[in-house]
Amino acid sequence: MKSAFIKLFSRALFHRVFTVLFIFFFLFSQAVGVYAEQSMNPAQKNVGVIELLRLSVPKESRVAWLEAERRSWGPWLSKQKGFIERQLFWDEKREEAMILISWASKTDWKSIPQTELQVVQCQFEEFARTETGKKIGNPFPLNFEGELLPQL
């Protein structure tokens, strides 16, 4: 009798523990999923964002491009709210520069007035013309402009 009681009690205890663990796991896994979904929502405006720019930069003008960037966009960006860092890359095969600018939030990036951007762009083009010896136009035209959003 005692043995049957222990088996019955053990079985009932096992089922209760299993049920509690199952419910706990189910609830916990759902909470984590909701949290992850919220943290990865790219539609949020106040998450970090990377501005992506690609420019035509001929091999013979690579140093001139770097100097024009250093004298114009570099100092200006460092003073902007939400600016984190800027990375400059150059693809020798395509003769194309890729610029990655990290911002604390999309709101910070997009709140910069277009007129202010245009002033710095004009400075960049002037420095670029001086460095390349060109008299008119932008020696390093923009090929692509986009944004990269964090996914984790």
N, C-alpha and C positions, 0 to 999 in steps of 0.2 A: 504494500500500500504506500509506504513511504517512498519507494523507488518510483512508482507511477506518479505520485504527487510531484516529485522533483523533476521528472521528465516533462510533465505538463507545465510546471512553473517555468522551467528552462525554456521550453518552446514558446510560451507566452511572453517571457522576457525578451527572447530573441526577436520575436515579431514586433514588439513595441520599440525596441532599440532600432531595429531596421527601419521601421516606419518613421521614427523621429529623425534618423539620419537622412533618409530619403527626402523628407519634407524640408529639412534644413538645407540639404544640397540643392534641391530644386529652387528654393527661395533665394539662396545665396547666388546661384549661377544666374538667375534672372536679374538680380540687382547689379551684378558686375556687367552684364550685357547692356543694361540701360546706361550705366556710367560710361562704358566704353563708347556707346553710340553717341552720347552727348559730347564727349571729349573729341570725337573725330568728325563732328559735323562741319563740313567745309563752308556751309552757308553762314556760319557765325562770322561777324565782322571783327571781333576782337580776339582773334587767334593770330599767331605768327604767320607771316606770309613772305614768300621770296619773289621779288620782282625779277623777271628774266628778260634780258635784252640781248639781241644778236646784231652785230654791226659788220659791214664789209670793211676788212682791214688788209690791204695788200701787204705782202711780205716786206717789201721795201719801206713801208710806212709804219711798221709795228712799233718801233721805238717812238715815233712821233705821236701815235695814238696813245701810248702809255703816258707820255709827257703831258699831252692835252688833258687826259683823265686826271692825272696827278694835280695839275694846276687849276682845274675847274670843279669837276664833280666831287673829287676827294674832299677838299676843305668844306664845300657847301654841305655835302651829305653828313659829315661828322657833327654838324650843328643842328640837325633836324630831329625833332621829337620822334622817338620810336625807332630811329635808325640803330641797327645792331652791327652790321658789317657789310663790306663789299668785297666780292672776289672777282678777279679778272682772269679770264682764260683766253687762249688763242689757239685756234685750229689751223695748223700750218697747211694741211692738205686743202681745206676749203677756203683758206685765207679769210677767216671769220673770227671775230671776237665774241665771246660770250661773257656777259656780266650778270652776276647773281648778287642782288642786294636784299639783305635780310632786314625785315621790319618786325617790330614787336606786335603790331596789329595792322590789319588792312585799313582800319580807320585812320591810323597815323599816316600811313602812306598816301591814301586817297584824299586826305584833308589838305594836302599841300596845294596852294593855288597854282593854276596853270600859268599865270603870268610870271610867277616866281621861277617855275621850271623853264619857261622860255628864256628868261634872262640868263640862267646858267647854261642853257643849251647854246645860246649865242656866244657866250664866253668860250665854251668848249670848241665851237666851230672856228672862232677867231684864233685861238691857240693852235688848233689843228692846221689851219691854213698857214699860219706862220711857220710851224714845224715842217710842213710838207712842201712849202713854197707855192702852194696853189693860191690863186687870186680870188676865186669865187666859189660859192657852194660849200657843201659839207663833204670833206674828204672821206668821212666814215659814215655813210648813210645807214640808217636803221633798216634791218631786214625783218626783224620780228620783235614783238613785244608781248609778254604774257606774264602769268603768275603761277607759282607752284604753291599748293596748299599742303600742310602737314596731314598725314594719314594715321599717325599713331599718337 
